[in-house]
């Protein structure tokens, strides 16, 4: 349950989406001795539960639930641009989330709009000093109890004056206690000098592209152990460690449109990232494509057939479907509840099935960012079959019940400092109607010809998107492609175009899928929503849709740089003398 993450560069979803950490698998039976930190957490939790509040209901009530979640992380970040370092920092942090619930599971201080009232977040001492840890936890617990008590009084008052809610489910589910203490994450080891040289060299490649006015090569590595203890008896510690390299570049077309490309690489440690030759080839290809995009024509708004590559399809499913299957979106006065009343009904073509399986650390040998052993409520990760043969079967559940489901299925996730909600982990789309890439392309051309369209679109790469799920706004989505081609029906060469975004409404878009190709691709990312930014993955095959709607992206009004870039060759020669 990785909770502490370095700043993300690439986003996709709800609200937003970048590659992240890999937790260890749950141990079968073997557990390790408690650490000093875990011992301090348990001791202070026991003391707080016995001391807080009064048994007299006319006075301050006792909490019925208390938990401590701690992210203990060592991390390194370094970045470079145009061949020079801009940052190189290493840090160690410990952050605790203290959750206090007052009332009863059926109705407590987190009800409705007061959900965040249970949470208090503080930094903890880095040393395993029991006295220092206990005093810090005591202060946070006391403050959290005060907040929870104030909120519970408001909740009870509101219940007397408001109309009956649509979903009268409880505020907290009953779950069995878990105990699993896995080995702490290994120490963070990075050959710092070697990697500083490597990212400088990669960023220096952009010197040969004068139209690219910004570039950044960023290395992030972390080794983290997450601890969770609760008054119910749950006691879990899980390690996770990750290394990721992100290459970003930007340019601006003559008409003012800003364009960018991103390449990301991820492994469990820096030693397992691609070699420098591979990174160089990928970076140069990205830069050349960005320059080509600068000179590509702007495509007009379009409504017709298209193919989404596997990566693009993965983002599409994450945005259009995944967020709307998160449990908390099925209750509440503000949620649009797109699929709430479609349980056990078809919402996709019959040849498609969708699962979310955070227990998978890799897919076909490639790492998955959305892997974790335990979620951020101490529940074991579980595979959840969301849609089978097109039929909706369940939702992604945290410990916040909804009308149809009263228990968690291991998907309560959050960034440090946020309350967990039902979130995606590894969303995996499978198809029983698959064809080769060549056949899928032929089907696109045939469909475009059938609709009297001069071309179909092929979306090769996508950067980000967002989904609107509240009922006060249209239930719509938008996905931002980076690389788009026109596939002409008359056989002309494919044409690179720019300035397009995919828009639409979920139910219409999902039912226009005609077929998929025969292999799946991965998109790793950081997804942002109400419970913060968390690592996720989506796996899907390329898909052909009979109709997709696009609109033009914002044009921009700023000119490309007026002053030409300096002559870097002359500058380097002068420096050498």
PyMOL commands that set and color helices and strands:
alter all, ss='L'
color gray80, all
select helices_A, chain A and resi 36-51+112-118+130-161+192-208+270-272+276-294+310-320+322-325+327-330+340-342+437-450+506-510+568-576
alter helices_A, ss='H'
color red, helices_A
select strands_A, chain A and resi 22-23+63-81+84-104+107-108+119-123+179-181+212-230+235-252+258-267+297-298+302-308+352-357+362-363+366-367+383-388+391-392+412-413+421-422+426-431+434-435+455-467+476-488+495-498+500-505+513-529+532-552
alter strands_A, ss='S'
color yellow, strands_A
deselect
rebuild
show_as cartoon
